[in-house]
Amino acid sequence: MSSVITVENLSKKYIIGHQKQGGPTSLRDSITEGVSNAIGKIIHPFANQQKEDPAHEEFWALKDVSFEVQQGDRVGIIGRNGAGKSTLLKMLSRITEPTSGKISIKGRVASLLEVGTGFHPELSGRENIFLNGAILGMSKLEIKRKFDEIVAFAEVERFLDTPVKRYSSGMYVRLAFAVAAHLEPEILIVDEVLAVGDASFQKKCMGRMEEVGKEGRTIIFVSHNMGAVSELCTNSILLNQGKVVCKGETGHIIGQYLLHAKKSDNLPLESDKDWPIYVTGIRLCDLDMASINDVELGQDAFLEFNYSIETPLKNVSVAMLLSRMGNPLLYSYDTDNSPLLEESVRIPGEYVVRMRLPLSKLKEGIYTADIKIGVGQTNMTDERATLSFEIINNSINTANKSFRSDRPGQLYWPLEWDTQNG
């Protein structure tokens, strides 16, 4: 099978500007400084060639990234915020030019990187479908053949002749994805933009991308939802600080990503004083409440976390989401068994929460516990309030067992089988 995308030593550099301390604070000061610098360069043209400019800093969003994508591959690009994922997709989509390196792409590319990419706001939905098709190199006949299917998928029939600048963000994304996925590009590039849609739309998009993959077309998919990446992508690439950490089978790469997150967690957390409630620390403990990083297969563990309240609060919700390889397993509110907490006012102070996690019923693998906090309808979840750990097996031979880590299912729960002959 031939390569449709080849990336060789790809790098992208940006220059970040900093405000100099004690620098010019007015237009007159700025002009005076600029004139002085210009005169200085005329009088001493070589004086500052080696001198670093403290007001500017080089930032490498990507550094020497290389990989290949084969025809029909479904590749996930994962990594933390700032890892370089969106920069990479913009260069693959020819939106941003690389500083150095080479990209070779064979085939027609459709990109969905942010809401409204490739749409003209003054044109109607109908006109934008034909415009996008023409940009992709489709003939008018080809676009007409797919037109009804695109409109039905996007669910914008009533607003088809309305300028898209009047669309809601959800309508915009539905139509943009429908166009990108149905106009038969050889390569489909999709960023986290799908998170804008509702749950049913996201499910429909995932189904459509699976169909695109089965048709032999190539998908590049960026998401922080490890469940979606695991479901859609056969292979993945892990980026960190602009560099490729590893690449390969998706399950393995997600495991490496979560392990990397576990090693780099900054706990206890720095408090965010802009919020009236915030998580200040999180740890995993054995049954004696000693801190641990790993859990032995068949054992439970405690999750302990701290949060602080700055002002009396009502309608507070505190929750914990337990996931395996990005797949949600258990979601729990602190009000599940304490209904009085729903109506009570929580007074200012420091709070400590301990809960016993039923890990003894879970298979080997990488797990994540996320703490989520809200007040009324306002989400105040700190993305740093997460802890990754591993359930490991040092004593049980799972070679011929159903609960081996690479087999289907999430539970370590050997069932009692009553088998009789006749």
Backbone torsions as a table, in degrees:
resi	resn	phi	psi	omega
1	MET	NA	134.7	-172.9
2	SER	-85.7	156.0	177.3
3	SER	-79.1	133.1	175.7
4	VAL	-103.7	-19.9	175.4
5	ILE	-132.4	125.1	175.0
6	THR	-126.7	121.6	179.3
7	VAL	-116.0	124.9	-176.9
8	GLU	-125.8	117.2	173.6
9	ASN	48.1	46.5	-175.7
10	LEU	-78.0	129.8	179.1
11	SER	-137.7	147.6	176.0
12	LYS	-138.7	122.9	-178.7
13	LYS	-112.7	136.6	172.7
14	TYR	-119.7	152.6	174.8
15	ILE	-104.2	119.2	-179.0
16	ILE	-97.7	127.4	178.3
17	GLY	-90.8	143.0	177.2
18	HIS	-124.8	142.6	174.9
19	GLN	-75.6	121.1	-179.2
20	LYS	-73.9	135.5	178.0
21	GLN	-66.5	130.4	-179.5
22	GLY	76.2	13.0	-178.4
23	GLY	-79.3	-173.6	-177.5
24	PRO	-63.9	137.9	-178.0
25	THR	-115.4	-0.6	179.8
26	SER	-137.9	167.5	178.5
27	LEU	-61.8	-41.0	179.5
28	ARG	-60.6	-43.0	178.7
29	ASP	-62.7	-42.1	-179.5
30	SER	-62.4	-43.9	-179.7
31	ILE	-64.9	-44.5	-179.8
32	THR	-59.4	-44.9	179.9
33	GLU	-64.7	-40.5	-179.6
34	GLY	-63.8	-43.1	178.7
35	VAL	-64.3	-42.2	179.6
36	SER	-61.3	-42.6	179.0
37	ASN	-63.6	-41.1	-179.2
38	ALA	-64.3	-44.6	178.8
39	ILE	-63.0	-40.1	179.3
40	GLY	-61.1	-38.8	179.4
41	LYS	-68.5	-31.9	178.7
42	ILE	-70.0	-44.0	-177.3
43	ILE	-72.4	-42.3	-178.0
44	HIS	-127.1	75.7	-171.7
45	PRO	-62.1	-24.6	-175.6
46	PHE	-111.3	6.7	-171.4
47	ALA	-65.4	-36.4	-171.5
48	ASN	-113.9	20.6	-176.1
49	GLN	-63.2	-34.8	-176.6
50	GLN	-96.8	-2.0	-175.1
51	LYS	-83.5	132.2	179.6
52	GLU	-75.2	144.9	177.6
53	ASP	-92.6	109.9	-176.8
54	PRO	-68.2	-15.2	-178.9
55	ALA	-83.6	-8.3	-178.4
56	HIS	-133.4	144.1	-177.8
57	GLU	-135.9	137.7	175.7
58	GLU	-79.6	134.0	176.5
59	PHE	-129.4	120.8	179.0
60	TRP	-94.2	103.4	178.1
61	ALA	-69.2	-33.3	173.9
62	LEU	-136.3	145.5	-178.3
63	LYS	-141.9	110.4	174.0
64	ASP	53.6	51.8	178.9
65	VAL	-88.4	128.5	178.9
66	SER	-137.2	136.4	173.3
67	PHE	-170.4	167.4	176.2
68	GLU	-127.3	146.5	175.7
69	VAL	-123.7	127.1	-179.5
70	GLN	-87.5	157.8	178.1
71	GLN	-58.8	131.7	178.8
72	GLY	86.8	-4.8	177.8
73	ASP	-69.0	148.3	170.5
74	ARG	-117.7	105.3	-169.0
75	VAL	-112.1	127.6	175.1
76	GLY	-94.4	139.8	173.4
77	ILE	-111.9	114.5	-175.5
78	ILE	-125.3	162.5	-178.6
79	GLY	154.0	165.2	-179.6
80	ARG	-70.6	168.4	174.4
81	ASN	-56.8	133.8	-179.2
82	GLY	87.0	5.2	-178.2
83	ALA	-74.9	-19.9	-179.9
84	GLY	111.9	9.3	-175.5
85	LYS	-63.3	-52.2	-177.4
86	SER	-66.5	-35.7	176.6
87	THR	-61.3	-42.4	178.9
88	LEU	-61.7	-44.9	-179.0
89	LEU	-65.4	-37.4	178.5
90	LYS	-64.4	-33.9	177.7
91	MET	-75.6	-37.3	175.7
92	LEU	-63.8	-30.2	-179.3
93	SER	-88.8	3.0	179.1
94	ARG	66.2	24.3	176.0
95	ILE	-84.5	-37.7	-178.8
96	THR	-120.1	137.4	177.8
97	GLU	-86.4	138.7	177.1
98	PRO	-72.0	154.0	172.6
99	THR	-72.7	-39.8	176.1
100	SER	-154.7	166.2	-178.5
101	GLY	99.7	-178.5	-172.2
102	LYS	-140.1	139.9	174.4
103	ILE	-124.4	128.2	175.5
104	SER	-119.8	123.2	-178.5
105	ILE	-127.5	130.0	177.6
106	LYS	-112.6	110.3	177.8
107	GLY	124.3	168.6	-178.4
108	ARG	-79.4	132.6	-175.8
109	VAL	-112.8	131.9	170.5
110	ALA	-117.0	130.1	-176.0
111	SER	-119.9	140.5	172.3
112	LEU	-130.6	88.9	-172.3
113	LEU	-102.5	-31.5	177.5
114	GLU	-156.7	163.4	-176.1
115	VAL	-58.4	124.5	175.4
116	GLY	90.4	2.1	179.8
117	THR	-57.9	124.0	176.3
118	GLY	83.1	-0.3	178.7
119	PHE	-98.3	144.8	172.8
120	HIS	-97.2	118.9	-171.8
121	PRO	-62.8	-27.0	-177.6
122	GLU	-81.6	-16.8	-178.9
123	LEU	-87.0	156.2	179.0
124	SER	-75.9	169.9	175.7
125	GLY	-58.8	-42.3	179.1
126	ARG	-59.6	-46.8	-177.5
127	GLU	-67.4	-35.6	179.5
128	ASN	-69.4	-30.9	175.5
129	ILE	-61.6	-46.0	179.9
130	PHE	-70.2	-35.1	178.4
131	LEU	-64.2	-47.4	-179.9
132	ASN	-63.8	-39.3	177.7
133	GLY	-61.8	-41.6	179.0
134	ALA	-65.3	-38.8	177.7
135	ILE	-62.1	-36.0	179.4
136	LEU	-76.9	-6.2	179.1
137	GLY	90.2	15.2	179.7
138	MET	-82.0	147.0	173.9
139	SER	-79.2	161.0	179.7
140	LYS	-60.8	-35.3	179.2
141	LEU	-65.6	-41.2	178.9
142	GLU	-64.0	-40.8	-179.5
143	ILE	-66.1	-42.6	178.6
144	LYS	-60.9	-36.2	-179.2
145	ARG	-63.8	-33.2	-178.1
146	LYS	-97.6	-5.2	-169.3
147	PHE	-58.0	-51.8	-176.9
148	ASP	-62.5	-37.1	179.2
149	GLU	-65.5	-40.0	178.8
150	ILE	-64.4	-47.0	-177.7
151	VAL	-63.9	-42.1	179.7
152	ALA	-63.7	-40.8	-179.4
153	PHE	-65.7	-42.5	-175.9
154	ALA	-76.1	-19.7	179.1
155	GLU	58.8	46.5	-179.7
156	VAL	-124.4	28.0	-175.4
157	GLU	-53.9	-43.0	-175.8
158	ARG	-66.9	-24.6	-173.3
159	PHE	-113.3	19.6	-173.6
160	LEU	-62.3	-32.5	-178.0
161	ASP	-104.1	19.4	175.8
162	THR	-97.3	138.4	175.8
163	PRO	-55.5	135.8	-173.6
164	VAL	-68.6	-13.9	176.1
165	LYS	-64.3	-17.4	178.6
166	ARG	-95.2	0.5	178.7
167	TYR	-74.8	149.3	168.7
168	SER	-71.8	165.8	179.8
169	SER	-60.8	-36.4	179.0
170	GLY	-65.4	-43.8	177.9
171	MET	-63.3	-41.8	179.6
172	TYR	-57.3	-49.3	-177.4
173	VAL	-66.1	-41.7	-179.7
174	ARG	-58.4	-46.1	-178.5
175	LEU	-70.4	-41.8	-179.2
176	ALA	-61.6	-42.8	179.4
177	PHE	-68.0	-42.0	-179.5
178	ALA	-58.7	-42.8	178.5
179	VAL	-64.5	-48.1	-176.6
180	ALA	-63.1	-36.5	-173.2
181	ALA	-88.1	-20.2	-173.7
182	HIS	-105.4	-12.2	-177.7
183	LEU	-89.8	24.6	168.1
184	GLU	54.8	50.4	171.0
185	PRO	-73.2	152.4	174.7
186	GLU	-72.8	-28.0	-177.9
187	ILE	-131.4	125.7	178.9
188	LEU	-113.2	123.0	-179.6
189	ILE	-113.4	120.9	-175.0
190	VAL	-128.6	126.5	177.7
191	ASP	-97.6	-173.2	-176.2
192	GLU	-63.2	0.3	-176.2
193	VAL	-54.1	-26.3	-178.7
194	LEU	-63.4	-17.4	178.5
195	ALA	-65.2	-15.8	179.2
196	VAL	-69.3	-32.2	-175.9
197	GLY	-74.9	167.7	177.6
198	ASP	-80.4	175.9	-172.5
199	ALA	-62.3	-41.8	-178.4
200	SER	-67.0	-36.9	177.8
201	PHE	-67.4	-42.3	178.5
202	GLN	-59.9	-41.2	178.7
203	LYS	-62.8	-41.1	179.7
204	LYS	-65.7	-38.5	178.6
205	CYS	-65.1	-42.2	178.7
206	MET	-61.3	-41.9	178.1
207	GLY	-62.6	-40.8	179.9
208	ARG	-65.9	-40.1	-179.6
209	MET	-67.9	-34.0	174.9
210	GLU	-63.6	-40.4	177.0
211	GLU	-62.3	-43.4	179.2
212	VAL	-59.5	-43.0	178.7
213	GLY	-63.4	-40.4	-179.8
214	LYS	-68.4	-22.5	177.3
215	GLU	-79.5	1.9	176.9
216	GLY	89.7	8.1	178.1
217	ARG	-91.4	162.8	-171.8
218	THR	-100.4	139.1	179.7
219	ILE	-125.6	131.6	169.6
220	ILE	-113.2	121.5	-170.2
221	PHE	-129.7	124.9	176.0
222	VAL	-111.2	129.8	177.8
223	SER	-160.2	150.5	170.7
224	HIS	-90.0	-4.9	178.0
225	ASN	-86.1	99.2	-176.3
226	MET	-65.1	-27.6	176.2
227	GLY	-64.1	-42.6	179.1
228	ALA	-66.4	-42.2	178.8
229	VAL	-63.1	-43.7	-179.9
230	SER	-62.7	-38.1	-177.9
231	GLU	-72.0	-38.3	-171.6
232	LEU	-94.0	-40.1	-165.7
233	CYS	-98.9	135.4	176.1
234	THR	-84.0	-34.7	178.8
235	ASN	-129.2	155.9	-179.5
236	SER	-144.0	162.0	177.4
237	ILE	-126.3	129.3	178.8
238	LEU	-101.4	122.3	177.2
239	LEU	-107.1	145.1	172.9
240	ASN	-148.2	122.8	-179.7
241	GLN	51.6	42.9	173.8
242	GLY	81.4	4.0	-178.0
243	LYS	-122.9	152.8	176.2
244	VAL	-77.7	119.3	176.7
245	VAL	-81.9	-47.9	177.9
246	CYS	-164.1	164.3	178.1
247	LYS	-148.3	150.0	-178.3
248	GLY	155.9	-153.8	-178.3
249	GLU	-60.0	136.7	-169.0
250	THR	-58.6	-45.0	-179.0
251	GLY	-57.3	-43.3	179.8
252	HIS	-66.0	-42.0	-177.2
253	ILE	-68.1	-39.6	176.3
254	ILE	-61.8	-40.6	176.9
255	GLY	-59.8	-42.8	178.6
256	GLN	-65.1	-38.4	178.8
257	TYR	-62.9	-46.1	-179.3
258	LEU	-68.6	-36.9	176.1
259	LEU	-64.0	-41.0	178.8
260	HIS	-62.8	-40.6	178.6
261	ALA	-63.3	-37.9	179.9
262	LYS	-63.3	-41.2	-177.7
263	LYS	-71.9	-24.7	-173.8
264	SER	-107.4	8.7	178.2
265	ASP	-59.9	135.5	178.5
266	ASN	-102.4	87.6	-177.7
267	LEU	-125.6	135.2	4.9
268	PRO	-68.8	161.1	-175.8
269	LEU	-85.9	149.3	171.2
270	GLU	-74.3	134.0	-176.0
271	SER	-73.2	149.5	176.8
272	ASP	-107.7	101.2	-173.9
273	LYS	-72.2	-8.2	177.8
274	ASP	-75.0	-15.1	179.8
275	TRP	-105.8	147.7	178.0
276	PRO	-77.3	-12.4	178.9
277	ILE	-145.5	136.2	-176.9
278	TYR	-158.5	150.7	177.8
279	VAL	-79.1	135.9	-178.6
280	THR	-115.2	-11.3	179.7
281	GLY	-171.7	154.7	-180.0
282	ILE	-155.2	137.7	178.0
283	ARG	-153.2	158.7	175.4
284	LEU	-104.9	137.1	-175.1
285	CYS	-130.8	151.8	171.8
286	ASP	-79.2	-175.2	-174.8
287	LEU	-69.7	-11.8	174.5
288	ASP	-97.6	8.6	178.5
289	MET	68.3	24.4	172.3
290	ALA	-89.4	138.8	-178.0
291	SER	-64.1	137.4	179.3
292	ILE	-138.7	161.5	175.2
293	ASN	-109.4	-26.8	-177.5
294	ASP	-128.0	157.6	179.7
295	VAL	-126.9	133.8	178.7
296	GLU	-72.6	138.8	178.0
297	LEU	-51.6	130.0	179.0
298	GLY	92.1	3.1	-179.0
299	GLN	-113.5	146.7	171.6
300	ASP	-85.6	171.4	174.9
301	ALA	-152.9	163.1	176.3
302	PHE	-102.8	141.8	169.0
303	LEU	-105.6	127.6	178.7
304	GLU	-122.7	132.1	174.5
305	PHE	-143.8	158.6	-178.4
306	ASN	-119.1	144.6	170.8
307	TYR	-141.6	157.5	-175.4
308	SER	-121.9	141.6	176.6
309	ILE	-118.2	127.6	-175.8
310	GLU	-91.6	-27.0	-175.1
311	THR	-145.4	151.7	179.9
312	PRO	-54.1	131.6	-175.3
313	LEU	-131.2	144.1	174.5
314	LYS	-121.8	161.2	179.9
315	ASN	58.2	42.7	177.6
316	VAL	-87.6	135.2	173.7
317	SER	-121.8	126.4	176.8
318	VAL	-119.6	127.5	-173.3
319	ALA	-136.0	160.3	175.7
320	MET	-131.3	129.4	177.0
321	LEU	-113.3	120.8	177.2
322	LEU	-103.6	126.5	-177.5
323	SER	-130.5	153.0	173.1
324	ARG	-120.5	119.2	179.8
325	MET	52.0	37.6	178.6
326	GLY	85.9	-5.2	179.8
327	ASN	-95.3	117.3	-178.6
328	PRO	-60.8	133.6	-179.8
329	LEU	-115.9	-41.5	-171.9
330	LEU	-148.4	129.1	178.2
331	TYR	-125.8	129.0	-173.8
332	SER	-139.8	134.4	172.2
333	TYR	-98.1	151.5	175.5
334	ASP	-71.9	-12.1	178.6
335	THR	-92.3	-0.9	-177.1
336	ASP	-57.2	-41.9	179.9
337	ASN	-112.0	7.1	179.4
338	SER	-135.2	73.5	-176.2
339	PRO	-58.8	-26.2	-179.1
340	LEU	-63.5	-25.9	178.8
341	LEU	-62.7	-26.0	-176.8
342	GLU	-64.3	-37.1	-175.4
343	GLU	-100.3	-16.2	-174.6
344	SER	-76.7	155.9	174.9
345	VAL	-91.0	127.5	178.5
346	ARG	-90.9	121.7	-174.6
347	ILE	-80.0	157.3	178.5
348	PRO	-60.3	148.0	178.6
349	GLY	148.7	-174.7	179.7
350	GLU	-100.5	133.2	-178.3
351	TYR	-119.1	143.4	176.0
352	VAL	-122.0	130.8	-179.9
353	VAL	-120.2	134.1	173.4
354	ARG	-129.5	134.4	176.4
355	MET	-139.8	142.4	178.0
356	ARG	-88.0	119.7	179.4
357	LEU	-88.2	133.6	-178.4
358	PRO	-78.8	57.2	-175.9
359	LEU	-72.1	-18.3	-179.0
360	SER	-63.8	-16.2	-179.9
361	LYS	-100.8	10.3	-176.6
362	LEU	-113.6	149.8	-178.4
363	LYS	-74.9	171.4	172.4
364	GLU	-59.7	152.5	176.0
365	GLY	146.5	-176.5	-180.0
366	ILE	-96.6	129.1	-178.6
367	TYR	-122.4	154.7	178.3
368	THR	-132.4	133.7	173.6
369	ALA	-112.7	119.1	179.7
370	ASP	-109.6	133.2	175.2
371	ILE	-97.2	127.6	-176.5
372	LYS	-124.0	133.5	-177.0
373	ILE	-130.5	139.7	175.5
374	GLY	-143.7	156.1	173.7
375	VAL	-126.5	111.9	-173.1
376	GLY	63.2	-124.9	179.1
377	GLN	-95.9	4.4	-176.4
378	THR	-96.1	122.6	178.6
379	ASN	-84.0	123.5	179.3
380	MET	-120.4	31.7	-178.8
381	THR	-72.5	128.4	175.3
382	ASP	-89.9	121.0	-177.6
383	GLU	-61.3	-20.1	179.1
384	ARG	-79.1	-12.7	-176.9
385	ALA	-80.9	62.7	-178.3
386	THR	-139.7	147.6	-179.1
387	LEU	-136.0	126.2	176.8
388	SER	-106.3	143.4	179.2
389	PHE	-150.2	171.8	-176.8
390	GLU	-125.3	135.7	168.7
391	ILE	-92.4	120.7	-174.2
392	ILE	-117.0	158.4	-179.2
393	ASN	-123.4	113.9	-179.9
394	ASN	-110.7	-1.2	-171.4
395	SER	-139.9	-16.4	-174.1
396	ILE	-104.1	127.5	176.8
397	ASN	-80.4	110.8	-176.4
398	THR	-103.5	11.7	-173.7
399	ALA	-54.2	-44.3	-177.9
400	ASN	-111.4	27.5	-177.3
401	LYS	-106.7	149.3	179.8
402	SER	-67.7	-26.7	-174.9
403	PHE	-90.9	16.0	174.3
404	ARG	-57.3	144.1	-168.0
405	SER	-60.2	-29.5	-177.0
406	ASP	-91.2	5.6	178.1
407	ARG	-96.5	162.5	-175.9
408	PRO	-60.7	158.3	177.2
409	GLY	99.4	163.4	-177.5
410	GLN	-117.3	-14.5	-170.5
411	LEU	-100.5	141.4	168.1
412	TYR	-98.9	89.4	-172.0
413	TRP	-151.0	76.5	178.8
414	PRO	-59.8	121.2	-177.3
415	LEU	-84.5	155.1	174.6
416	GLU	-82.8	117.1	-180.0
417	TRP	-103.2	126.8	175.7
418	ASP	-105.9	99.0	-175.6
419	THR	-108.9	126.4	179.6
420	GLN	-129.4	145.5	178.7
421	ASN	-90.3	115.7	179.9
422	GLY	80.4	NA	NA
